[in-house]
Every structure is written in C-alpha cells, then in structure tokens.
Amino acid sequence: MNAVLEWVTRFATGLHRIQKMTILLLVDVALVPLSLWLTLTFVQHESASDMFAMTVPFWVLVFVMSVSGGIFSLFFGLPRIKLNAFEQSGIQRTAGYATLVGLVGIAASQVLFGPVSQASDMAVFTMVLLIISVSTRLLLRNLTIWLYHRGQVRQRVLIYGAGQTGVQLATALYTDDTVVPIAYIDDNKTLQNITVAGLPVLSPLRIEALISELAIDRVVLAMPSISPPKQARIARRFEDLSVQVSTLPSFASLVGEGGLLDRIQPVNPSDYLGRDNLECDLQGLCDIYTGQTVMITGAGGSIGSELTRQILSCRPARLILFENSEYALYQLNHELEDLGITEKGVEICPVLGSVTNDKAVRRTIANYDVGIVLHAAAYKHVPLVEENRLAGLHNNVIGTKIVAEAARDLGVSHFILVSTDKAVQPTSVMGASKRLAELFVQDLASRVIDTRFGIVRFGNVLGSSGSVVPLFSEQIARGGPVTLTHQEVTRYFMTLSEAARLVLMAGNYTGMDEGHGDVFLLDMGDPIPIKRLARQMIEAAGHTVCDAANPSGDIEIIITGLRPGEKLHEELVMQKHAQWATQHPKINRVEEERLSEIEAATALRDLNRAIETDDEQLALDVIDRWVYPSFKARAARKMAQPRRPLESEAPFT
C-alpha cells in the first residue's frame, strides 16, 4: 500500500502545469456522459426511456454535449484554477459551465428527438453535472493536499479569535505546506461549541489543557479590533505554556486601508518638554572646533554619539572616538562610514580604551595631537552604580582625573566635563561621583592657564539609554503596566540634541573668558511630573490609562517606590548660588564653592586608597566628608561598619 501511495505521490507532484490542465479538461469532458447516465437513472418517465433507448441519436447527443463540455470548461477557465484554490469563485464558474452544457443538451435533444425530449430532463442533468463537477474538484483538491502534506511535519496553530480576521487566516492556512489550523478559541460565548470555516470554536477557560491535548505549537491572536495592550495581556497568558505567540493585524490594515497604520506615529521626545527647544546656529559656535583635533570620550554612548554627529558640521580636521565598548564603537564608526564622512575632509579615528587607563589616554592625546577634549564617558545609571559603588567612583572620578590631568600635561586647549543635575546635593553614589569629578576639574581650572576647563550640567536626557522615554515606550508596546517610582516624582528634561549643543556652546564660552571651571546650565523651564509624562506617552500611542476613574482603560500606571539613591525632585544648582547670563539667553553659568588644592588632593588620595584596597566603607566616608555633609546614601548602605579615620585625619608623628 505504501508503495502505491509513494508512486501516486511522485506522479501527482511530478506533473507539469500543462499536464495538470489536460487531465482536468479530460475530467470535465468525461463527467458529461456520466451525468447523462445518472440522469437516466433518476428520471423514470416513459418519454425519457424512449429517448435514451434510441442508440444512435443518444450517442450523437453524448458526443455533442461532451464536446461542448470541453469547450465551455476552457471558456470558463476551469482547468486553469489550481485545485488548492478551488473555492467560491470556482464553484460559480462551474455553475456557468453546467448551465451552458445543459442548454446545449436541450437544443440538441429538440433536433435529435423532437417532441419526445423534455427540457426538465436537461434541467436535472444540469444539476447533476454541477454537483458531480464540484464534488470531483473538491475530492481532487483534498487528495492533492493530502499527498503534498503526507509525511511532512506541520506546525499546529490555534487561532485566538473566530471573527472575520480569524476566519480569513484559517482559510489561508488550509493550503499552507508548513502550518495547519487546528481550532479557534474565542471569549464570545455565542460562538463557542460551534464550527466556523470547518474548525471548532472552543472556550479559553481550558486553554492550558487544550494546548496540551491538541499538541499546539503556536497561538495566533487574530483580534485586530482590540487594543495592542489588551492583546499583549492575552499573549502573556501563554508565556509559561511552551508555545509561540503571534499577533495578526486586520487584513485591511496590512494594505494600508485600516485605521491601525494611521495611528502609529514615531515618538518625538521633544513633544514632552513643555517648552521650546534650544535653538542655536552651530556655525556661530564652530570657531574653536574648525580645523581642530577633537577627542570625545564615551563616544559610543547616547551623549557621545550625538556630540559626534553635531560636531561634524563644525568641520574639525580629526575626530578621535575614544570608547570602552567595542560594539558601541563599531556601530558609531559604521554609521559614519556609511555617511562618507572621511570623503568630506574629516578624519575619523576610532580608539578602543578606558578613561581609567592613564597610559592609553595619554598615548591617544599625544599621538593624535588632540586640541579639545569633550569628556562624556561615565557610568550614569543610579541603581547600577549604587550596587557597584567602587566601580562607579573609579570610572567617574578617577577616570575624569586621568583625562583632565593628561589634557593639562599634554597641552590640550579646552577640556569640557559632561556632568549631571544629580551632582547637586547628591543622595546617590553616582551623583556624588559626578560632584567629586566637578570639584577636581574646578581645582585644576583654578591652577592652570594654558588649558581652559568647563563643566556642563545636564538634566535627564530624553531618548538616551536608560531614560524614561524608551523605557515607557517599551512598556507601552508590551501592553503595560508602566512603572513609576513615586506619584510626585519630577525631573528636569532636555533632548539629546540640546545636550550636545550645550556641550559645544560650553566649549566656545569657556574659551571666551566667560568662565574658567564654571558650570554651564540650560534653562530647562519647570521640572516635569513623571506621572504626567507617562500619561502623555500612553495617550500619544492611542491608548487610555487604566485607573480608578477609567477601570476599563488599556494600560495601568503602577507605583514601585523610589530606588536607593533616587531623589523625589532634582536641583540644578547648589543653594544660594547665583546664575549668571551668557551670550545665549537660555544658557547660564554658575560659579560654585570649590575645594582648595590641598582639600582636592586629600580627597583624591583617600578615594584612591579606598579603591586600591577595595574598601567600600572608606569610599563612602570620603563622600560624606567632601561632597555633602548630610549625604543620604548612608541610609542605603548595606554595611553598618563604624567610620574609620581617613588617612588625611591620622595624627602627625
């Protein structure tokens, strides 16, 4: 039996298109005499018996109707319809074919048999021919599909949603070589326990058992009318069931006719600032960068890469991309190569290295004759630095010290430190590390003439890695919930473009004697409530917020609590420190209290000792003493050791 099936399979699958059409045409011709014989069987009146008993005229009738059957089959294109696509349109064509053959039979009967023939006989013949033709086509279709799929491993699919989209999907999958639809599941109780498009509709209450019993491999959500967040919540029900889950939009939206495509808009972070963007003509600020060799540390990060893109318009002679992450450096360098930057006269030099490696930093500055350093390299994520305190202090403080001192010793004209508003009265180790870096740069600025030092202090940068905008976007895409640390938390915000422009302007202003070691700030308006930002992003995505006032909303906002080191509200300047205007109306500079040379040296010596001895408690004591006397990160410490004397506090002997 298997040998016969193998032969039939090889024969069926080996036929060319012309051969298949010829076989189908012969089938249509052969069905005409078969239908006549069946009509003779069904019709029992005397005139019919007399008509069919006349042998010669009868065979003439068979010949005429068979030939007309072949002609009309070709006319309606029945042999050209693929068997696996023989559906409603094929049945309609077959009905037209049978009707015309029947009309030919009526005319031929009148000529051959005269008044003996009856039109009702040919009406029966037409019905028989239609039924037998459609049945034969469907039988051949199912047989062909079975032969093609025989022995193949096909993915078993459960369709969630028995509506229009689900039925269209099931119909499309029936003829697929790799996928087989098994059943629907639907929340609509009126559809449950009935059959739709040949598949049973089941209740989702037994979804776990159904997936196991039916050996389901994939679940397809065919419910485009419900919101994406609700689809995502349904999809999460299958996470632990070892099945793949896919979401299918409506077929209308796939060709751009539905409302789904119209609703999707890219997120523009500047829409959430609540103020006008910082606008400036970079050409007016390019004097110190044009024709210079500029080194950007942390070039592969969010700020560093944006700095790279914007400074290119200033036409530096050479751009040194100093980055610790190989992947980030590769991505940025690849982007610049695609833009053809080197062909525009700017030499791009990607350098792998860490800012904590003194030899690598000095070698890079010396070998490339660097004139300007934009120091953006830093660990900036508060919770991560809180869990890795010594690593954060080493990178952010000692790394800044190494790059700044190398810039001073090797004759760099400008050094700009990228800092953060978390350095103001910090409550986290990350903020304290940036404040220590500021203090050290300010100390160098007070003692060095040839190198001009400046500091830019950012708020939260929208769209940068780890910021709330990409985080909220990801959570919204998953269907929520959107997580918020506190109901009242607020932050100052700026865009990546504004952050990069602020750095470039700070470099220019530092060289214009507007400040030497001063901090430059952007007027960012009022701080933005993060809860309001979350709500705006949810609504901008076309969803509604699920809360007490709207319990049927799409996405919920949940409060998780402030993380260790996080503030409820950020500040831009130390208390009682005045802000001074610059040439730009939205850029201010601040002159803050600084450590003396001896104090700065003492703080760095103690911090170095803490890092070298892997003494986290000693590092925290350095912060307590030099950064902010009421440093609140102490409450988040995992160790409760008594404070040991710092080296600088040891008695003289």
N, C-alpha and C positions, 0 to 999 in steps of 0.2 A: 504493500500500500504506500509506504514511504517513497519507494522508487517511482511509483506512478505520480505521486504528488510532486516529487522533485522534477520529473520530466515536464509535467504540466506547468510548473513554476518557471522553468527555464524557457519553455515555449512561449508562455504569456509575456514574460519580461523581455524576451529577445525579439519580439515583433517590432518592425519599423512602423512609423506613423501611417504610411500608405497601406501597409498590410492590415493594420487595425481597421482603417476606414473601409477597406474592401470587405473584410469579414462582417462588419456592422451593416454594410449595404446589403450583402447577401442574406443576412438575418432578416432585414426588413422585407426583402423580396419573398423569402420563404414563409414569413408569417402570414402573407396574404392567403395562399391556398389553405394553410392551417386554420385560419379564421373562417374561411368559407366552409370547411368541413365541420367545424364546431357549430357554425350557424345551422347547417343541415341537421345537426344533432339536436339543436334547441328548437328549431321550427318544425312543427309536426303537421301543418295543414296540407291538403291534397295537392294544391297548385304548386307548392314548393317541391313536393315529391316528384311530380311530373316534370318540373323544370330541371331538377338535378338528375333525373333519370335519362334525359336526352344527352347521351355521352359526348357526341362531337361538339354541339353548341356549349355544353358545360365546360369542356376543356378549352374551347376558344375563350370563354369568359374568364377562366382561370388565368390563361396566358395574358389577356388584355389587362386584367386587374393587377397581375404580378408585375408586368412591365410598368404600368402606371405607378405601382407602389414604389418601384426603384426610382422612377423619375421624381416623384413627389418627395421621397426621402432625401434625394440630393437637393431638391429645391429648398426644402426647409433646413438643410444642413445638419440632419440628424447624425450622419456618420462622423461629422467633424466635432461633435460635442464629446468632450472627454468623459469617460464613464464616472470618474470621481467628482465630476462637476454637474452630473445629470440631476438637476433639482427642478424647481418650479418652471423655469423657462423651458427646459427640455420637455416637460410634460405638456406645456401649452403648444409647443411645436408638433409634438406627436399627435395631439388632438386635431390640429390642422391637417396633418398628413393623413390621418384615418378618415377624416371627413371628405377630403378630396377623392381618396380612393373609393369611398362609398358612393360618391356622386358619379364617378366613372362606372361603377358597378351598376347603378340604376340605369344609366344611359345605355350601357352595353346589353343589359337584360331586356330592355324595351326593344332593341334592334334584333336580338337573337331569339327572344321568346315571345315577343308581342304581349298580348293581354294576359298571358299566363303569369308573367312576373308581377311582383308586388313591391312597391317601394319600402314597405315595412320590413321586408326581409333584409334589404340592404341597410336599413337603419340598425337592425340587430347586428348585422355584420360589422358596421362601423363601430358600435360599442364593443364588440368582441375584439376587433383589431386594436382599438385604443387600449383596452385593458391588457391584452396579451403583450402588446408592444412595450407599454410602460413596465409591466411586470418583468419582462425579459431583460430590459435595460437595467432595472434595479437589481435583479438577480446577478447579472454580469458584473455590475458595479461592486456589489458586496463580495462576490467571488474574487474579483481582481484585487480589491483592497486586502482581502484576507491572504491572498497569495503573496502580495508585496510585503505584508507585515509578518508573515509566517517566519518564526524563528528570530525576529528582532526583539530587542529589549526596549520597551517604550516607557516613557515617564508617565506615571499615573497622576492625573490632575483632578483636584477638587475645586470647583468653581464656587466662590462665595458671592452669591447674588444671582437670582434667577430672573432678573429683569431683562430688558432689551439687550444691554451690553453683554450680559452673561449668555443669552441665547445665541447672539452673534458669534461670541467666542467659541461656544461649543460646536456650532456649525462649521466654523473654520478649522477646528481641531480634529474633526471627524476624519479628514483625509490627510492629516499630518503623519509623516513617517516616524516621528520620534516621540510624539505625545498622544495620549489617549484620554479623553474626558471620561470621568467615572460617574460623577453625580454633582448636584448642586446642594449648597446649604443656604438657607435664607431665614432671616428673622421674621419675615412676614408669615404669620400662621395660616393665612388663607392659601398660600402656595405650598405649604408643607404637605407631604404624603400624596402629592400628585406627580404626574410625569410631564415634563416640559422639554420639547425638542428631543424626545427619546431618552431623557435622563431623569431619574427620580430626584425630587426635591426633599431634602432632609432637614431636620431641626439642628441648630447649632448647640443645643444643650448637651448632646453626646459627642461633641467634636473630638475629644481625646479618643474615645472608643472607636469612632468612625474612621479616624486616620489609621488606627491600628488594624481594624477589621478589613478595611478596603485597601490596605497597603499603599497609602497615598504618599507620593514623593514631593508634590508641590501644591500649594494652595494659591489660587489667583483671585485677588479681590476685584470683582467686576461691578463696582458700585461707584461710578464717577459722580453721581449726584450728591453724595455725602462729602463733607469737608475732608481735606487731607489729614488734619489732626485726628478726626474720628477714624479714618482709615488706618492711621498709624497705631491708634489704641487697639483696634481689632487685630492688626498684624502682631502686636506684642503678645497676644494670647497664644500665638503659635511658637514663641521663641524656644520653649522647652520641649517641643514635640518632634524635634528632628526632621522638620520639613522646611523646604524653601518657601518663601512668601513673596509674591509679586503683586504689583498694583497696576491695573489696566485702566487708562482713561477712556472716555467715550470715543467711539469710532469717529464721531463728528469732530471732536477736538483734535484728533490725530491729523486731520487735513486742514485744521485751522478754522473750522466753521463754528466751533463751540465757544463758550464763554471762558473756558479754562485758560486758553492761551492769552486772551485779552487781559486776564487778571494778574499774570505773572510779570513782575517788574523787578529789575535788579535793585538791590539795596544800595542807596546812596547815603553814606554815613553823615554827610553834611546836612541832610534833611532834619537831623535830630539835634542840631546845635542850639537852636532857638535864638540865633544871632546871625549877623552877616559874616561871611568868610573873610579871612585875612587876604587882602588883595595887595599885591605889590609888583612892581616892574623889576624882575630879576636883572634885567640888563643894566639897571642903575646901581646894582649891588655887586656887579661882577668884577669890579676893578682889581680886587686883591686876589681873585681866583684865576683870571685870564692869564694864560701862559705859564701858570704855576704847576708844580707837582703837589697834588693834594692826596693825603693819606686818610682813608676812612676806616677806623677800627669798628669791628662788628658790622662790616659792610653787608653781610648776608641777612641781617635781621630786618625787622619791619622798618625801623627808622633809617638804618644804614643803607638799605637798598633804595629807599625813597630819596635820600640825600644824593645817592649816586645818580639817579635819573635826573634830578633837578639841577645838579651842578654841571651836568654836561652842557647845558645851554650857556654856561659861562666860558666854555671853550678852554678848560685847563689843558696844559701841554701833556700831562700824565696823571693818571688816576690810579692810586695804589689801593686795592681792595684787600684789606687785612681782616681775615676771618678764621675762626677756630673750627667751624663746621665745614667739612669737605662738601657735603651735599648742598648746603646753602650757598657756598662759594661757586660751586659748579652751576647751580641754577641761575645765579645772577650773571656769571660770565657768559653762559649760553645765551641768555636774553640779550646781552649787549652785543654779542657776535651776530645774532640774528638782525639786530638793528644796524649793523655795519658801522659801528662807532669808530673803529680804527681807520676806516676809509675816510672819515670826516676830520682826521688830524688829531684825534685824542688817543694816546697810547694807554691801553688798559693792562694793568699788571696785577693779576690775582696772586695773593700770597697767603698760604696756609700758616697760621701761627696763633699763639695765645698771647694776650697782653700781659700775662704773668711771667712770660719768658723774656727776661731782660735782654739776653743776647740776641734773640730773634727780633725783638722790637728795634734795638739799636742797629743791628745789621740792615734791616729793611730801610730805616730812615737814612742811614749813611749811604747805602748802595744806590738808592734812587734819588738822593739829594732832595728829600722832602722839604717843602717850604711851609705847608699848612697841614695841621693835624686836626681832624674832626673826630673826637673820641666818643663813639656811640656804643662801644662794647660794654655790656653789663648784664648781670643776672637781675631780672626785673620783676619776677613773679613772687609776690609777697608770701603766699603759703609755702612755695618750694624753698625759698631762701630761709623761711622760718624753720623748716625741717633740716636745712643744710647750712647752718649758720657760718661755720668756718669757711666753707667753700664760697659762700656769698661775700663774706668780708675779704677773703683773699682776692677774688676776682674784681670786686667793685672798688676796693680801697687800694690794695697793693698793686693791682693792675693799673689803676689810674696813676699812682705814684711812679711806677716804672715808665709809663708812656710820657708823662709830664716831664720827668727828670731827663729822659732821653731827648725830648724836644728841646729842653733848655740847653743841654750839653752839646747838642749837635746843630745848633743854630737855626732851629725852626722859627719862623717869624710869628705865626699865630697858632695858638692851641685853644680849642673850644671843647669844653666838657658838656656832654648832654646829661642833665640831671632830671629830677622829678619833684613834684609837689609833696611827695611822701617824705622828702628830706626835711620838711618843715615840721618842727616839734614831733619827731617820729615816734611811733608806737610799735614799729616793726624793725627787725634786723635789716631788711632790705632798705627801708627808709634811712635808718641810722648809717648804713654803709655808704649811701649816697651823700649824706651830710658830711661824713668824715672825708669823702673824696672832695667835696666842695671846699672844706676847710683846708685841706692840703694844697689844692690848686690856688686858693686865695693867699696862702702863705707864700707859695712860690712867686705869685704875681707881685707881692709887696717887696720882693728882694731881687727880681730880675728885670732888666731893662730891655734887653735885645729881643726877648720872646714875649709877645702880648698874650695874656691869658684871659679867657672869658668863660662864662658859665651860662647855659640856657636851662631854664627850669620849666618842664612840661607839666601839663595836666594829663589826664588819661587820653591816650591817642586812639580815636575811633578807627576801627578796622585793623589795628595792629594785632600781632599774635597775642592771644590771651585776653584781649579786651572783650567788653560785654557784647559788642555788636555781632562779631562772628559766633560767640557763644550762644547768644539768644537766637540768632538765625538758625544755628544747628538744632537747638532745642525745639524751635517752632517747626522746622522741617520734619522732626521726629514725631510731631503731634503733641509736644509738651510733656511734662509741665516746664514752665520757665522758672528757674530758681533765682531767688532774690535773698541776699544775706540779711536785710533788715527793711522794715516798712519805710523808715525815714532816711535811709542812706542816700547821700548826694555826692556828686563828683563834678569837677571841672573837666570839660572836654575840648579837644581840638582834633582836627583831622590830620592825617599823615602829611598831606601837602602843607598845611600850616606849620607842622612841626619842622619839616625840612626847611621851609622858608625862614623860620625863626632862627635856626642854626646858622644859615647863610648870612642873615642880617646881623646876627651877633658877631660873626667873624668880621664883618665890614665895620660895625660900630666900634668894636674893640680896637681896630686899627685907626680909628678917627679920634682917639683920646676921649671918647665918651665914657669910658670906664676901663679900669685895669684890674681884672679879678672880680668885677661886679657881676651880679646875676641879672640876666635879661628875662623878662616875662612877657607873655602875650595877654592882652586884656581879653579874657575869655567870658566876660559877662557874668551872669549869676550861675551858681552851681546848678546842675540838672538833677532832679529826683530820679533815681534809677527805676523806681516803680513806674513813673510816668513814661520813661523811655521804653520799658518792657511793653507797656500797654500800646504805645505808638507803633512799635515794631509788629506786634501781633495784629493790630488793625490794618497796618500797611500791607501785610501779607494776605489780607482778605478774610481774616478770621475774627472771631469775637472772644472776649475774655470770659472765662468761666469763674464766676464769683457769686457771692450771696445775692446780688441784685440780678444776676443772669445765670442761674444754675445749669442751664442747657447750653452754655457757651462752649466754644471749641477748645480753648487752651487755658489751663489754670496757672496762676502765679502762686508759687509756694515760698514760704519764708524758711530759710535754712539756718539762720543765725550768723553773726559775724565770726569770721575765721580768726585764728590767732594772729595778732599784729595788725588787723584791719581797723581803720577808723570809720566812724559814722559820717564825719564830714572832713574834707581835706582843706588845707590852707595853702596860700601861695607865698606868703612872706611871714617872717617872724613878727611877733607882736612888737608894736611901737617902732617899726622900721618904715621909713618913708619911701615912696616910689617916686622916681624922677623920670621926666619925659625924655624921649629920644627924638630923632628926626621923623620917626614914623608915629602917627597918632595912636596906634594901637600897641606899640611896643614900649614898655617901661623898663627901667633898670633900678636895681635895689642895691644899696651898699649896706651890708650887714656886719655885725661884730665878727672879728676874726681872732684866731689863736695867734699867739706870739710865736716866733721862730722856735723858742725853747719848748713851748707847750706842744706845738705841732710835732717836733722831733720826739718828744717824750711819748705822745700818743701813738706815733707810728712804731716806736721801739717796743712799747708794751704790746701792741697788736701783733707785731712780728713774732714776739716771744710766744704769745698765745697760739698763733697759727703753727709755729715750728714745733711746739710741744703738744699740739692737738688738745689744747686746754680751752674748752668752750666757755667755762665759767669765767676765766680770766678775760676772754674776749668781751663778754657781756659787761664785765666790770669796767673795761676801757670805755665802752659806750656810755655806761652810767656816769662816768666821771667827766668825759669830754664832749659828749654830744648833747645830752639833755638831762639835767639832773633828775627829773621825775620820769625817766624813761619807763613806759608802762609795759614794755615787753617782758619785764622781770616777772610779771604775773603769769606769763605764758610759758615760763621756763619749765623744763622737765626735771631740772636738778635743783635741789634746795641746799646747795653747799654754802657754808659760811664764806663771806668775802675774804679772800686772801690779800695781803698787801701787794700792790703793784711794785714793780722793780723801781719805778721812779719815786716811791714812797719809802723805800728802805732807808734806815738811818745811815748817816755817814760814819765811817770808821777811820 
